[in-house]
């Protein structure tokens, strides 16, 4: 049996007035997704418990079949795993976004999708100025970077009560009331303040301003946590997996659960990603892996930007270049199952993640079709098939009891 999961991140949404009351999934031309729905079942799943923040970290942990209430420790340590940064038992990782804050307003949580080369120079400058034996700034990809706080014989000051705010929750909003709070917040706030001083007149920002691009004004710190421990997926579900993604969060989750990571040239984690290349690599991966998961960030990025047209285009590209070809390849290999589902809703109206259910479509061996003929939000809400908590969906998809 072969399995495939396609994750159009954050594609679940609300009816849009600009779309005549349709959601983006309803408005998009997605015949391949609709074909999965018509051949199988449509339902919904809730991957983010009310007690946890509605982020991709919590949601994808659940989507991959792990109870986030028991296993979630924070976003940054998962990304540290992806970067090969070793964390000691008392070390904490913190997500470090290069952002544009002007007049205490979050103008751009990506600093204009700053290039990795530029970001690497800026993070190096911050490390040189404020780093130490216990404070390490690590460059990542584009605006997504990391801070590691080493215990160094003692304990770092953070606890589960430490509160930080994802910068993508603050787009075009004042940040005054959203600096870190609770244990260790003084350290994080001071590092953010110090980073602003380092970045203000850095040559990279001088050049960006001259080119009319947003400068990276601050290293925004959030998503802190210690190292999680997850049971291997093959041990838990009896299936060997492979992950295709352009973001460190999903790379880290794959590493933690023992999946093979497949890097695809041209995959960017943005709306300009090479969708067709992801489809080709996924089909090739089916030769060796039992389960191939393709994660696409483009739909989520479009939502954060409030760009309805870009979200619809990304859905159509995913449908044409990934869902359709992968489903066809699965059928040619015999018994199979395919699952199409986002991790969490990212409504265009609020430009950030939210709690709530997401629609899924599933088809393949042993799945008796229901009456659904389309994959969209309203169809899922009318379905009797629902998973809350959402982490139980994986067992259903694999036809196993799970645990």
Secondary structure, 3 states (H helix, E strand, C coil): CEEEEEEECCEECCCEHHHCCECHHHHCCCHHHHHHHHHCEEEEECCCCCCCCCCHHHHHHHHCCCCHHHHCCCCHHHHHHHCCCCCCCCCEEEEEEEEEEECCEEEECCCCCCCHHHHHHHHHHHHHHHCCCCEEEEEEECCEEEEEECCCCCCCCCCCCCECCCHHHCECCECCCCCCECCCHHHHHHHHHHHHHHHCCCHHHHHHHHCCCCCCCEEEEEEEECCCCCCCHHHHHCCCEEEECCCHHHHHHHHHHCCEEECCCCCCCCCCCCHHHHHHHHHHHCCCCCEEEEEECHHHHHHHCCCHHHHHHHHHHHHHHHHHHHHHHHHHCCCEEEEEECCCEEECCCCEEECCCEEEEEEECCCCCCCCCCCCHHHHHCCCCEECCHHHHHHHHHCCCCC
